[in-house]
Amino acid sequence: MYKLGADSMLDELPMLEKLLPQVVAIAFRAGQAIMGIYADSACAVMVKADNSPLTQADLASDRIISKGLAELGLGWPVLSEESAQIAYAERQTWSCFWLVDPLDGTKEFIKRNGEFTVNIALIENGQPIMGVVYAPALGVCYYAARNVGAYVQRDELAHSIRVQPHISGQPVKVVASRSHSDERTLALLKNLDEYKCISMGSSLKLCLVAEGATHFYPRLGPTMEWDTAAAHAVVSAAGGVVHSREGKELTYNKPDLHNPEFFVFAAMDNSLTKVIKEFNE
């Protein structure tokens, strides 16, 4: 089994550079399976124990990703939304593992608006060091790794991406959830001098900040670790931050796998930091 960490930093960069396109290829295969089911307008929707929706696309994607990651031969365990029952007593021994959401934005899949993604993240000691976010219906893939960089590919064209801090005197470009709006988020946005807000589904919201298309994504509602890990890796590699309301970076593999409320913005964005501080007070 290959071990990442401080004792292998000399080998980490070539390891991640080689691994990243392999994980992108796995996400693409999962996306192809999803689109095959997406084309069937009669796709059945089931309900899980927590009342969240589940489709055959979730399950097909999960099988493909699990098989693909196993075939890499690295021996790292996989924690997927569809296998979240793995006990913390076992998970807490994991220094490296894959964190997967085989179909993030199932509600968007059901609504057929295309804003759903395949999310695959590599977690090392609680931090996302690699992430792939693929939106098959939109033909866009975001991918990144620590010390390698962050990229977006649309169709056959790929280029590096970087967050863009808000410029004083211009409107703040905000991205918000399409399926989870709330009054507290609106209250936060009222603290901004001027803003433009767009709605988006799934983990694409974080990726829009990573790409520099928006400045700010506030999430004042519940999310799970698999919802954010892959896109978090993309944001970090693009120079941004994913911080809790207390200013701490999100961590992964917690006992309950729940994220705290969080904000996504450029690391050097002092104007948004000030607004967040005032909101917290």
Backbone as CSV, one residue per row, in Angstrom:
resi,resn,N_x,N_y,N_z,CA_x,CA_y,CA_z,C_x,C_y,C_z
1,MET,0.853,-1.203,0.000,0.000,0.000,0.000,0.881,1.243,0.000
2,TYR,0.574,2.194,-0.863,1.344,3.440,-0.930,0.881,4.352,0.192
3,LYS,1.849,4.907,0.940,1.541,5.804,2.048,1.913,7.237,1.691
4,LEU,0.945,8.147,1.826,1.244,9.567,1.705,1.566,10.109,3.086
5,GLY,2.090,11.316,3.134,2.362,11.920,4.427,3.714,12.589,4.443
6,ALA,4.073,13.132,5.617,5.309,13.903,5.739,6.533,13.083,5.391
7,ASP,6.488,11.769,5.654,7.658,10.937,5.391,7.769,10.527,3.932
8,SER,6.834,10.982,3.081,6.889,10.607,1.673,6.687,11.809,0.761
9,MET,6.939,13.020,1.277,6.669,14.233,0.507,7.464,14.290,-0.799
10,LEU,8.677,13.708,-0.836,9.463,13.735,-2.064,8.781,12.948,-3.173
11,ASP,7.980,11.966,-2.802,7.308,11.128,-3.783,5.876,11.558,-4.050
12,GLU,5.352,12.460,-3.207,3.927,12.767,-3.294,3.564,13.442,-4.608
13,LEU,4.342,14.434,-5.061,3.973,15.183,-6.258,3.855,14.290,-7.486
14,PRO,4.871,13.491,-7.843,4.695,12.617,-9.012,3.591,11.594,-8.810
15,MET,3.383,11.161,-7.561,2.319,10.202,-7.272,0.953,10.809,-7.596
16,LEU,0.709,12.022,-7.111,-0.586,12.656,-7.341,-0.765,13.076,-8.789
17,GLU,0.302,13.523,-9.437,0.223,13.879,-10.852,-0.171,12.678,-11.699
18,LYS,0.344,11.522,-11.371,0.013,10.303,-12.112,-1.388,9.819,-11.776
19,LEU,-1.767,9.965,-10.515,-3.042,9.436,-10.052,-4.235,10.261,-10.516
20,LEU,-4.063,11.577,-10.587,-5.187,12.462,-10.880,-5.908,12.117,-12.185
21,PRO,-5.225,11.956,-13.319,-5.964,11.614,-14.555,-6.634,10.248,-14.486
22,GLN,-6.103,9.342,-13.676,-6.744,8.038,-13.518,-8.081,8.180,-12.790
23,VAL,-8.106,9.043,-11.795,-9.352,9.260,-11.055,-10.352,10.022,-11.920
24,VAL,-9.865,10.961,-12.720,-10.754,11.651,-13.666,-11.404,10.638,-14.602
25,ALA,-10.629,9.678,-15.087,-11.169,8.660,-15.998,-12.250,7.827,-15.316
26,ILE,-12.056,7.522,-14.029,-13.074,6.771,-13.285,-14.356,7.602,-13.179
27,ALA,-14.209,8.890,-12.883,-15.387,9.765,-12.783,-16.123,9.847,-14.115
28,PHE,-15.372,9.876,-15.216,-16.011,9.917,-16.533,-16.801,8.633,-16.808
29,ARG,-16.249,7.496,-16.425,-16.983,6.231,-16.631,-18.268,6.224,-15.803
30,ALA,-18.177,6.706,-14.569,-19.382,6.786,-13.739,-20.391,7.742,-14.351
31,GLY,-19.904,8.857,-14.888,-20.793,9.826,-15.521,-21.500,9.267,-16.736
32,GLN,-20.803,8.436,-17.514,-21.431,7.807,-18.678,-22.583,6.902,-18.253
33,ALA,-22.366,6.161,-17.156,-23.430,5.290,-16.653,-24.624,6.109,-16.178
34,ILE,-24.346,7.209,-15.494,-25.414,8.081,-15.025,-26.230,8.618,-16.196
35,MET,-25.541,9.048,-17.249,-26.245,9.627,-18.388,-27.082,8.595,-19.124
36,GLY,-26.652,7.333,-19.097,-27.466,6.287,-19.701,-28.800,6.140,-19.007
37,ILE,-28.789,6.315,-17.685,-30.027,6.236,-16.910,-30.797,7.552,-16.989
38,TYR,-30.086,8.654,-17.063,-30.697,9.985,-17.159,-31.555,10.101,-18.412
39,ALA,-31.136,9.387,-19.450,-31.884,9.423,-20.708,-33.237,8.747,-20.598
40,ASP,-33.413,7.935,-19.552,-34.677,7.231,-19.336,-35.580,8.090,-18.465
41,SER,-36.561,8.694,-19.041,-37.445,9.593,-18.301,-38.249,8.868,-17.237
42,ALA,-38.289,7.529,-17.306,-39.056,6.748,-16.334,-38.172,6.223,-15.213
43,CYS,-37.013,6.826,-15.020,-36.083,6.384,-13.979,-36.773,6.368,-12.618
44,ALA,-36.717,5.235,-11.930,-37.387,5.083,-10.635,-36.610,5.814,-9.541
45,VAL,-37.358,6.402,-8.605,-36.759,7.105,-7.473,-37.166,6.390,-6.196
46,MET,-36.161,6.007,-5.408,-36.400,5.372,-4.118,-36.131,6.379,-3.008
47,VAL,-36.490,6.023,-1.784,-36.273,6.902,-0.635,-35.461,6.152,0.398
48,LYS,-34.350,6.770,0.841,-33.496,6.153,1.841,-34.066,6.383,3.241
49,ALA,-33.397,5.805,4.228,-33.882,5.890,5.608,-33.963,7.318,6.109
50,ASP,-33.096,8.202,5.594,-33.120,9.603,6.024,-34.043,10.459,5.169
51,ASN,-34.872,9.813,4.348,-35.843,10.472,3.471,-35.218,11.188,2.277
52,SER,-33.929,10.992,2.034,-33.301,11.562,0.855,-33.531,10.638,-0.335
53,PRO,-33.568,11.190,-1.546,-33.871,10.372,-2.722,-32.675,9.537,-3.168
54,LEU,-32.967,8.413,-3.796,-31.943,7.513,-4.324,-32.446,6.970,-5.654
55,THR,-31.584,6.961,-6.660,-31.951,6.439,-7.970,-31.005,5.322,-8.377
56,GLN,-31.349,4.622,-9.439,-30.462,3.594,-9.980,-29.156,4.215,-10.474
57,ALA,-29.192,5.496,-10.816,-27.980,6.177,-11.255,-26.976,6.289,-10.107
58,ASP,-27.471,6.595,-8.887,-26.596,6.633,-7.711,-25.882,5.304,-7.543
59,LEU,-26.652,4.225,-7.632,-26.116,2.894,-7.366,-25.151,2.448,-8.462
60,ALA,-25.491,2.723,-9.714,-24.608,2.342,-10.823,-23.284,3.097,-10.746
61,SER,-23.356,4.388,-10.467,-22.143,5.194,-10.331,-21.288,4.696,-9.183
62,ASP,-21.921,4.370,-8.077,-21.198,3.885,-6.901,-20.433,2.606,-7.210
63,ARG,-21.062,1.690,-7.925,-20.399,0.424,-8.272,-19.181,0.668,-9.164
64,ILE,-19.330,1.541,-10.135,-18.233,1.812,-11.068,-17.061,2.477,-10.350
65,ILE,-17.365,3.441,-9.495,-16.292,4.136,-8.782,-15.573,3.196,-7.824
66,SER,-16.319,2.416,-7.069,-15.702,1.490,-6.122,-14.797,0.497,-6.833
67,LYS,-15.262,-0.022,-7.962,-14.469,-0.971,-8.743,-13.226,-0.289,-9.309
68,GLY,-13.402,0.916,-9.851,-12.289,1.629,-10.451,-11.204,1.981,-9.442
69,LEU,-11.613,2.441,-8.257,-10.630,2.782,-7.233,-9.907,1.548,-6.725
70,ALA,-10.625,0.438,-6.595,-9.987,-0.805,-6.164,-8.949,-1.266,-7.177
71,GLU,-9.238,-1.078,-8.459,-8.328,-1.523,-9.510,-7.051,-0.687,-9.580
72,LEU,-7.018,0.459,-8.912,-5.791,1.240,-8.840,-4.722,0.521,-8.018
73,GLY,-5.162,-0.389,-7.170,-4.235,-1.219,-6.411,-3.525,-0.522,-5.266
74,LEU,-4.083,0.574,-4.777,-3.437,1.329,-3.710,-3.838,0.870,-2.316
75,GLY,-4.948,0.180,-2.228,-5.362,-0.382,-0.947,-6.054,0.574,-0.004
76,TRP,-6.328,1.794,-0.444,-7.005,2.737,0.438,-8.493,2.421,0.483
77,PRO,-9.109,2.476,1.658,-10.548,2.198,1.755,-11.381,3.283,1.093
78,VAL,-12.619,2.931,0.798,-13.551,3.859,0.155,-14.734,4.088,1.086
79,LEU,-15.031,5.354,1.351,-16.232,5.734,2.084,-17.127,6.479,1.115
80,SER,-18.258,5.910,0.811,-19.211,6.496,-0.124,-20.494,6.856,0.605
81,GLU,-21.228,7.791,0.040,-22.549,8.090,0.604,-23.385,6.826,0.715
82,GLU,-23.177,5.911,-0.210,-23.971,4.688,-0.207,-23.391,3.603,0.712
83,SER,-22.254,3.914,1.408,-21.689,2.954,2.366,-21.361,3.651,3.673
84,ALA,-22.138,4.683,3.991,-21.826,5.541,5.135,-22.047,4.847,6.475
85,GLN,-22.520,3.610,6.459,-22.758,2.900,7.703,-21.477,2.330,8.313
86,ILE,-20.337,2.507,7.652,-19.074,2.033,8.207,-18.828,2.737,9.537
87,ALA,-18.584,1.969,10.585,-18.483,2.512,11.940,-17.246,3.389,12.096
88,TYR,-17.370,4.424,12.929,-16.236,5.306,13.179,-15.089,4.557,13.853
89,ALA,-15.403,3.541,14.627,-14.352,2.754,15.265,-13.395,2.176,14.230
90,GLU,-13.917,1.862,13.049,-13.072,1.391,11.955,-12.470,2.561,11.194
91,ARG,-13.289,3.564,10.897,-12.823,4.685,10.074,-11.718,5.508,10.731
92,GLN,-11.734,5.605,12.047,-10.766,6.478,12.713,-9.329,5.989,12.571
93,THR,-9.154,4.768,12.100,-7.805,4.238,11.879,-7.287,4.575,10.484
94,TRP,-8.131,5.184,9.650,-7.746,5.462,8.270,-6.931,6.750,8.195
95,SER,-5.705,6.672,7.702,-4.917,7.881,7.457,-5.167,8.404,6.048
96,CYS,-5.423,7.502,5.105,-5.765,7.874,3.729,-6.990,7.072,3.297
97,PHE,-7.945,7.737,2.670,-9.104,7.019,2.146,-9.777,7.864,1.073
98,TRP,-10.581,7.189,0.267,-11.383,7.855,-0.769,-12.740,8.214,-0.177
99,LEU,-13.176,9.440,-0.427,-14.492,9.894,0.021,-15.302,10.230,-1.228
100,VAL,-16.423,9.541,-1.407,-17.134,9.546,-2.692,-18.608,9.903,-2.524
101,ASP,-19.068,10.771,-3.384,-20.510,10.947,-3.593,-20.766,10.565,-5.040
102,PRO,-21.329,9.379,-5.281,-21.475,8.904,-6.661,-22.429,9.730,-7.502
103,LEU,-23.343,10.427,-6.842,-24.258,11.321,-7.567,-24.676,12.432,-6.616
104,ASP,-23.922,13.517,-6.635,-24.241,14.666,-5.798,-25.261,15.522,-6.534
105,GLY,-26.333,15.845,-5.844,-27.401,16.605,-6.496,-28.455,15.681,-7.082
106,THR,-28.822,14.650,-6.320,-29.857,13.730,-6.814,-31.160,14.479,-7.099
107,LYS,-31.447,15.498,-6.299,-32.658,16.290,-6.551,-32.569,16.994,-7.901
108,GLU,-31.350,17.465,-8.248,-31.183,18.110,-9.544,-31.302,17.093,-10.678
109,PHE,-30.823,15.873,-10.416,-30.959,14.781,-11.388,-32.445,14.514,-11.651
110,ILE,-33.217,14.444,-10.580,-34.646,14.165,-10.703,-35.363,15.320,-11.401
111,LYS,-34.933,16.552,-11.104,-35.521,17.727,-11.759,-35.078,17.858,-13.214
112,ARG,-34.013,17.132,-13.558,-33.482,17.088,-14.912,-32.964,18.457,-15.381
113,ASN,-32.255,19.143,-14.459,-31.669,20.423,-14.842,-30.171,20.306,-15.131
114,GLY,-29.610,19.111,-15.012,-28.222,18.872,-15.373,-27.197,19.223,-14.321
115,GLU,-27.611,19.836,-13.220,-26.661,20.331,-12.220,-26.367,19.284,-11.149
116,PHE,-25.900,18.134,-11.582,-25.504,17.069,-10.659,-24.098,16.622,-11.026
117,THR,-23.410,16.038,-10.052,-21.997,15.735,-10.253,-21.608,14.380,-9.680
118,VAL,-20.483,13.889,-10.174,-19.773,12.761,-9.580,-18.635,13.356,-8.772
119,ASN,-18.549,13.013,-7.496,-17.525,13.579,-6.615,-16.612,12.479,-6.084
120,ILE,-15.315,12.611,-6.319,-14.334,11.666,-5.782,-13.214,12.474,-5.140
121,ALA,-12.966,12.238,-3.849,-11.910,12.950,-3.130,-10.964,11.954,-2.468
122,LEU,-9.708,12.342,-2.367,-8.726,11.586,-1.594,-8.449,12.383,-0.329
123,ILE,-8.646,11.749,0.812,-8.473,12.395,2.107,-7.219,11.855,2.771
124,GLU,-6.371,12.763,3.242,-5.189,12.378,4.016,-5.223,13.112,5.350
125,ASN,-5.276,12.352,6.426,-5.274,12.934,7.773,-6.308,14.049,7.921
126,GLY,-7.496,13.787,7.411,-8.606,14.716,7.576,-8.690,15.833,6.568
127,GLN,-7.717,15.922,5.631,-7.711,16.999,4.649,-7.873,16.451,3.237
128,PRO,-8.647,17.126,2.381,-8.798,16.672,0.991,-7.584,17.105,0.166
129,ILE,-6.819,16.141,-0.342,-5.610,16.477,-1.094,-5.779,16.245,-2.593
130,MET,-6.889,15.654,-2.984,-7.205,15.471,-4.395,-8.719,15.467,-4.538
131,GLY,-9.210,16.044,-5.638,-10.648,16.040,-5.860,-10.999,16.091,-7.328
132,VAL,-12.037,15.345,-7.688,-12.588,15.370,-9.039,-14.090,15.594,-8.926
133,VAL,-14.581,16.605,-9.623,-16.011,16.929,-9.656,-16.427,16.954,-11.123
134,TYR,-17.216,15.970,-11.536,-17.595,15.838,-12.937,-19.099,15.994,-13.081
135,ALA,-19.506,16.942,-13.931,-20.919,17.161,-14.235,-21.190,16.638,-15.640
136,PRO,-21.592,15.382,-15.785,-21.682,14.778,-17.116,-22.711,15.423,-18.029
137,ALA,-23.826,15.879,-17.470,-24.857,16.488,-18.314,-24.410,17.841,-18.858
138,LEU,-23.473,18.496,-18.178,-22.983,19.805,-18.597,-21.673,19.710,-19.360
139,GLY,-21.063,18.527,-19.361,-19.801,18.348,-20.068,-18.650,19.101,-19.444
140,VAL,-18.644,19.226,-18.102,-17.589,19.972,-17.422,-17.025,19.133,-16.282
141,CYS,-15.713,19.193,-16.126,-15.041,18.458,-15.058,-14.020,19.369,-14.388
142,TYR,-14.117,19.486,-13.079,-13.117,20.187,-12.276,-12.258,19.137,-11.582
143,TYR,-10.961,19.343,-11.565,-10.087,18.373,-10.903,-8.846,19.072,-10.370
144,ALA,-8.312,18.546,-9.275,-7.194,19.216,-8.620,-6.489,18.254,-7.685
145,ALA,-5.245,18.585,-7.353,-4.484,17.859,-6.347,-3.503,18.812,-5.690
146,ARG,-3.185,18.528,-4.443,-2.265,19.353,-3.683,-0.912,19.449,-4.382
147,ASN,-0.423,20.662,-4.532,0.866,20.958,-5.174,0.902,20.621,-6.664
148,VAL,-0.234,20.232,-7.222,-0.323,19.952,-8.656,-1.061,21.079,-9.367
149,GLY,-2.142,21.578,-8.767,-2.919,22.660,-9.357,-4.378,22.293,-9.490
150,ALA,-5.184,23.265,-9.924,-6.612,23.075,-10.129,-6.945,23.384,-11.580
151,TYR,-7.861,22.589,-12.152,-8.144,22.683,-13.584,-9.633,22.495,-13.831
152,VAL,-10.073,23.001,-14.964,-11.417,22.723,-15.444,-11.303,22.248,-16.883
153,GLN,-12.106,21.246,-17.222,-12.162,20.756,-18.597,-13.591,20.839,-19.077
154,ARG,-13.753,21.506,-20.214,-15.057,21.564,-20.878,-14.908,20.913,-22.235
155,ASP,-15.641,19.837,-22.409,-15.482,19.005,-23.600,-14.020,18.552,-23.675
156,GLU,-13.275,18.950,-24.688,-11.888,18.488,-24.817,-10.862,19.526,-24.367
157,LEU,-11.321,20.697,-23.961,-10.408,21.783,-23.615,-10.262,21.911,-22.107
158,ALA,-9.010,21.948,-21.619,-8.740,22.067,-20.189,-7.780,23.223,-19.938
159,HIS,-7.964,23.894,-18.817,-7.041,24.952,-18.435,-7.030,25.093,-16.911
160,SER,-5.982,25.705,-16.399,-5.870,25.888,-14.960,-6.836,26.981,-14.502
161,ILE,-7.211,26.925,-13.225,-8.158,27.895,-12.675,-7.610,28.468,-11.373
162,ARG,-8.126,29.640,-11.014,-7.690,30.338,-9.807,-8.843,31.163,-9.277
163,VAL,-8.976,31.222,-7.949,-10.018,32.060,-7.352,-9.741,33.530,-7.663
164,GLN,-10.805,34.335,-7.633,-10.676,35.776,-7.870,-11.280,36.521,-6.684
165,PRO,-10.460,37.222,-5.906,-11.020,37.977,-4.784,-11.907,39.106,-5.259
166,HIS,-12.855,39.479,-4.416,-13.748,40.587,-4.749,-12.966,41.897,-4.782
167,ILE,-13.257,42.738,-5.757,-12.633,44.051,-5.882,-13.571,45.096,-5.283
168,SER,-13.045,45.872,-4.354,-13.849,46.892,-3.686,-14.510,47.809,-4.698
169,GLY,-15.793,48.115,-4.454,-16.543,48.998,-5.326,-17.323,48.283,-6.405
170,GLN,-17.079,46.977,-6.554,-17.807,46.183,-7.533,-18.759,45.222,-6.819
171,PRO,-19.825,44.779,-7.478,-20.747,43.837,-6.844,-20.048,42.513,-6.504
172,VAL,-20.429,41.942,-5.373,-19.936,40.616,-5.003,-20.758,39.584,-5.773
173,LYS,-20.088,38.704,-6.465,-20.770,37.624,-7.174,-20.942,36.451,-6.213
174,VAL,-22.184,36.165,-5.884,-22.512,35.137,-4.898,-23.176,33.965,-5.598
175,VAL,-22.830,32.757,-5.190,-23.532,31.574,-5.667,-24.239,30.939,-4.478
176,ALA,-25.460,30.536,-4.680,-26.267,29.959,-3.607,-26.937,28.682,-4.095
177,SER,-27.409,27.904,-3.144,-28.020,26.626,-3.458,-29.332,26.799,-4.205
178,ARG,-29.534,25.985,-5.228,-30.789,26.024,-5.964,-31.911,25.348,-5.179
179,SER,-31.557,24.343,-4.372,-32.592,23.553,-3.695,-32.690,23.842,-2.200
180,HIS,-31.785,24.680,-1.667,-31.750,24.883,-0.214,-31.555,26.360,0.119
181,SER,-32.524,27.193,-0.176,-32.439,28.599,0.196,-32.976,28.773,1.614
182,ASP,-32.527,29.848,2.306,-32.991,30.059,3.675,-32.879,31.533,4.035
183,GLU,-33.608,31.942,5.063,-33.668,33.339,5.462,-32.350,33.822,6.042
184,ARG,-31.595,32.941,6.714,-30.334,33.364,7.316,-29.307,33.725,6.243
185,THR,-29.310,32.987,5.141,-28.405,33.336,4.046,-28.768,34.695,3.468
186,LEU,-30.058,34.945,3.310,-30.496,36.248,2.811,-30.089,37.367,3.769
187,ALA,-30.146,37.086,5.078,-29.736,38.086,6.067,-28.248,38.387,5.948
188,LEU,-27.456,37.359,5.709,-26.019,37.553,5.519,-25.755,38.409,4.283
189,LEU,-26.429,38.111,3.204,-26.185,38.828,1.954,-26.571,40.303,2.059
190,LYS,-27.502,40.626,2.953,-27.893,42.028,3.134,-26.753,42.857,3.712
191,ASN,-25.753,42.187,4.308,-24.595,42.907,4.841,-23.622,43.330,3.743
192,LEU,-23.817,42.787,2.539,-22.968,43.166,1.415,-23.470,44.476,0.820
193,ASP,-22.553,45.340,0.425,-22.957,46.630,-0.156,-23.765,46.424,-1.433
194,GLU,-23.278,45.535,-2.275,-23.960,45.234,-3.540,-23.543,43.837,-3.973
195,TYR,-24.503,43.053,-4.426,-24.158,41.697,-4.847,-25.070,41.222,-5.962
196,LYS,-24.568,40.273,-6.699,-25.344,39.566,-7.708,-25.337,38.096,-7.339
197,CYS,-26.489,37.482,-7.333,-26.591,36.096,-6.873,-27.081,35.188,-8.000
198,ILE,-26.397,34.051,-8.143,-26.857,33.024,-9.065,-27.129,31.760,-8.277
199,SER,-28.016,30.948,-8.763,-28.350,29.684,-8.110,-27.730,28.532,-8.875
200,MET,-27.274,27.540,-8.128,-26.631,26.376,-8.733,-26.842,25.174,-7.834
201,GLY,-26.875,23.988,-8.426,-27.037,22.775,-7.651,-25.718,22.068,-7.398
202,SER,-25.722,21.159,-6.456,-24.622,20.240,-6.145,-23.334,20.972,-5.777
203,SER,-22.215,20.259,-5.850,-20.917,20.821,-5.465,-20.370,21.783,-6.507
204,LEU,-21.100,22.001,-7.580,-20.685,22.984,-8.585,-20.568,24.383,-7.985
205,LYS,-21.280,24.635,-6.897,-21.225,25.955,-6.266,-19.809,26.269,-5.793
206,LEU,-19.164,25.321,-5.145,-17.791,25.526,-4.699,-16.862,25.695,-5.894
207,CYS,-17.109,24.935,-6.942,-16.237,24.979,-8.117,-16.321,26.317,-8.836
208,LEU,-17.488,26.968,-8.797,-17.609,28.281,-9.413,-16.730,29.304,-8.702
209,VAL,-16.596,29.164,-7.382,-15.678,30.034,-6.650,-14.239,29.700,-7.021
210,ALA,-13.919,28.412,-7.107,-12.555,27.990,-7.473,-12.167,28.524,-8.844
211,GLU,-13.128,28.570,-9.745,-12.868,28.989,-11.127,-12.776,30.504,-11.260
212,GLY,-13.189,31.218,-10.226,-13.189,32.677,-10.313,-14.439,33.247,-10.935
213,ALA,-15.441,32.397,-11.215,-16.697,32.871,-11.800,-17.560,33.574,-10.763
214,THR,-17.390,33.210,-9.481,-18.067,33.879,-8.370,-17.040,34.125,-7.273
215,HIS,-17.404,34.998,-6.337,-16.496,35.345,-5.249,-16.798,34.604,-3.956
216,PHE,-18.050,34.191,-3.768,-18.497,33.831,-2.422,-19.602,32.781,-2.475
217,TYR,-19.458,31.767,-1.640,-20.518,30.778,-1.451,-20.724,30.568,0.042
218,PRO,-21.811,31.092,0.602,-22.125,30.824,2.003,-23.064,29.626,2.123
219,ARG,-22.749,28.718,3.013,-23.650,27.572,3.217,-24.051,27.519,4.689
220,LEU,-25.252,28.008,4.961,-25.770,28.047,6.327,-26.850,26.992,6.503
221,GLY,-26.528,25.784,6.126,-27.460,24.673,6.241,-26.683,23.376,6.290
222,PRO,-27.369,22.268,6.515,-26.685,20.986,6.694,-26.096,20.438,5.396
223,THR,-24.903,19.889,5.502,-24.277,19.136,4.414,-23.497,17.988,5.035
224,MET,-23.204,17.001,4.207,-22.388,15.880,4.633,-20.993,16.006,4.024
225,GLU,-20.057,15.273,4.578,-18.672,15.384,4.136,-18.495,15.032,2.665
226,TRP,-19.235,14.029,2.184,-19.085,13.636,0.779,-19.657,14.681,-0.173
227,ASP,-20.493,15.596,0.358,-21.024,16.668,-0.481,-19.943,17.671,-0.875
228,THR,-18.931,17.837,-0.037,-17.991,18.950,-0.211,-16.553,18.548,-0.464
229,ALA,-16.133,17.337,-0.095,-14.702,17.005,-0.053,-13.994,17.211,-1.385
230,ALA,-14.546,16.686,-2.476,-13.878,16.787,-3.778,-13.762,18.242,-4.218
231,ALA,-14.851,18.988,-4.108,-14.827,20.395,-4.507,-13.958,21.218,-3.570
232,HIS,-13.899,20.845,-2.294,-13.011,21.503,-1.333,-11.563,21.395,-1.809
233,ALA,-11.166,20.216,-2.278,-9.811,20.032,-2.798,-9.551,20.952,-3.987
234,VAL,-10.563,21.122,-4.844,-10.421,21.997,-6.007,-10.255,23.450,-5.556
235,VAL,-11.089,23.878,-4.605,-11.005,25.246,-4.099,-9.630,25.507,-3.481
236,SER,-9.156,24.581,-2.664,-7.861,24.767,-2.002,-6.733,24.881,-3.022
237,ALA,-6.735,24.004,-4.019,-5.681,24.036,-5.034,-5.756,25.290,-5.895
238,ALA,-6.938,25.907,-5.945,-7.123,27.134,-6.729,-6.855,28.387,-5.907
239,GLY,-6.435,28.216,-4.657,-6.077,29.360,-3.831,-7.162,29.864,-2.914
240,GLY,-8.285,29.130,-2.805,-9.387,29.560,-1.955,-9.434,28.819,-0.642
241,VAL,-10.439,29.147,0.149,-10.620,28.511,1.453,-12.063,28.039,1.609
242,VAL,-12.217,26.979,2.388,-13.530,26.472,2.783,-13.510,26.432,4.306
243,HIS,-14.063,27.481,4.927,-13.939,27.680,6.362,-15.286,27.590,7.057
244,SER,-15.257,27.093,8.280,-16.437,27.133,9.128,-16.691,28.578,9.563
245,ARG,-17.814,28.813,10.219,-18.121,30.159,10.699,-17.078,30.640,11.710
246,GLU,-16.382,29.697,12.352,-15.339,30.040,13.317,-13.984,30.280,12.652
247,GLY,-13.944,30.180,11.320,-12.710,30.444,10.607,-11.771,29.263,10.507
248,LYS,-12.268,28.066,10.790,-11.437,26.868,10.715,-11.750,26.096,9.433
249,GLU,-10.710,25.573,8.787,-10.913,24.808,7.569,-11.693,23.532,7.877
250,LEU,-12.599,23.170,6.974,-13.358,21.941,7.163,-12.420,20.739,7.197
251,THR,-12.737,19.786,8.076,-11.986,18.542,8.151,-12.929,17.374,7.869
252,TYR,-12.333,16.223,7.601,-13.116,15.080,7.135,-12.810,13.825,7.952
253,ASN,-13.795,12.932,7.923,-13.788,11.682,8.692,-14.108,11.926,10.158
254,LYS,-15.026,12.842,10.409,-15.521,13.063,11.756,-16.485,11.925,12.131
255,PRO,-16.742,11.720,13.404,-17.613,10.610,13.811,-18.971,10.602,13.123
256,ASP,-19.616,11.783,12.992,-20.965,11.814,12.418,-20.988,12.188,10.934
257,LEU,-19.819,12.522,10.357,-19.685,12.845,8.935,-20.473,14.082,8.518
258,HIS,-20.877,14.909,9.472,-21.594,16.147,9.160,-20.618,17.311,9.078
259,ASN,-20.847,18.204,8.117,-20.090,19.449,8.047,-20.747,20.503,8.924
260,PRO,-19.946,21.419,9.480,-20.550,22.615,10.076,-20.965,23.574,8.969
261,GLU,-21.659,24.637,9.324,-21.927,25.683,8.352,-20.596,26.260,7.884
262,PHE,-20.531,26.673,6.610,-19.236,27.098,6.097,-19.375,28.191,5.047
263,PHE,-18.212,28.799,4.727,-18.118,29.828,3.706,-16.974,29.476,2.765
264,VAL,-17.148,29.778,1.486,-16.120,29.540,0.473,-15.795,30.868,-0.197
265,PHE,-14.523,31.234,-0.214,-14.105,32.480,-0.836,-12.601,32.438,-1.069
266,ALA,-12.071,33.471,-1.722,-10.632,33.550,-1.950,-9.921,33.810,-0.629
267,ALA,-8.783,33.164,-0.423,-8.081,33.247,0.852,-7.702,34.684,1.207
268,MET,-7.437,35.515,0.191,-6.971,36.876,0.431,-8.104,37.906,0.411
269,ASP,-9.343,37.448,0.493,-10.496,38.328,0.316,-10.894,38.973,1.643
270,ASN,-10.231,40.082,1.986,-10.455,40.737,3.267,-11.854,41.334,3.383
271,SER,-12.432,41.792,2.269,-13.755,42.413,2.331,-14.814,41.402,2.763
272,LEU,-14.728,40.171,2.251,-15.696,39.149,2.637,-15.427,38.644,4.047
273,THR,-14.177,38.583,4.439,-13.848,38.183,5.811,-14.508,39.127,6.806
274,LYS,-14.488,40.415,6.499,-15.097,41.419,7.374,-16.607,41.211,7.462
275,VAL,-17.253,40.959,6.333,-18.702,40.748,6.330,-19.070,39.511,7.145
276,ILE,-18.291,38.444,7.001,-18.548,37.218,7.740,-18.392,37.442,9.236
277,LYS,-17.357,38.194,9.618,-17.126,38.488,11.027,-18.289,39.259,11.621
278,GLU,-18.778,40.254,10.886,-19.911,41.049,11.369,-21.164,40.199,11.489
279,PHE,-21.354,39.275,10.547,-22.525,38.400,10.582,-22.460,37.474,11.801
280,ASN,-21.273,36.949,12.091,-21.112,36.039,13.234,-21.361,36.742,14.561
281,GLU,-21.062,38.038,14.601,-21.274,38.791,15.831,-22.744,39.097,16.051
